[in-house]
Amino acid sequence: MRWGRTAATRPAARGSAVPRVVVRGAGLASVVLGPGESLLFGRAPHAVVGPTRAGRVVVALPDCAPHVSRLVGELAVGADVASLTWLGAGEAQLSSLFDAPGGARRVILTRSASALLDAGENQLVLLLGRRAAGDGFADLQLTIDVEHAPVALEVPAGAAGDDTRTGPGLVRGGRDWYVALALCEPWLVGADDYPRPPSNREIFERVREWHGYAWNLHRPQRVDDAIRAISAIAFGAADDPFRSPHAGRLQNTRFAVARRAAEVRLVTAADLAEVRRTAKPPPP
């Protein structure tokens, strides 16, 4: 199926839910976007769009073939939906899965075409857009996950006791909230002389121990995605360490995210005590 300049899917009624988009690809650090943010990508997009600004992420795709446009696409996240606009000279294929007869939606994107992304996993393939062994080319694939999370309202400090506040953007009892608890546990229990941030495996095991169901956190990439989302909330878009070049080990960034999330009370010692008290054994 080939679409013209515009295309739309059926965004579900989400009530007070807001979209959260995670973009992943081989050799590419995951990019997490929320409402009002956008991603510009291509072979050399910085040469086209100039310096980045708050709320806009510019990414050069790794191993791009020389014929790929410097700027191929823009992914924009709105208050309710996420949209992809194709800006490159070549073609790309967008596909997704949803509950409908036939199951899959596949579209060929050409210059100036745009499409709303379905909830769940979307695959974007730049046809023959990646360098392969020798002088050949292969398809370059990006995965775009679109989730809708309920809006978490921030309770003013002191309104219900400081230790009961839920941080803005972290849904109490949700996956990222549990990851934040596991990530911040050394700080929340006072073992902060120089705590080592938990590993992905340790975070998965703690969430499973506390909640019983650990979502998809057995996959390390999903833990990394959650930590990036926590970082964006804890620091804000302008100061998020994952969005700026950083020297040294990634472990140092994780340490900073864990300490910051505890300092701004995205999760609290009272939250930790509660999940320990109500811990559920994992299903057999």
Order of alpha helices (4+ residues) and beta strands (2+ residues): beta-beta-beta-alpha-beta-beta-beta-beta-beta-beta-beta-beta-alpha-alpha-alpha-alpha-alpha
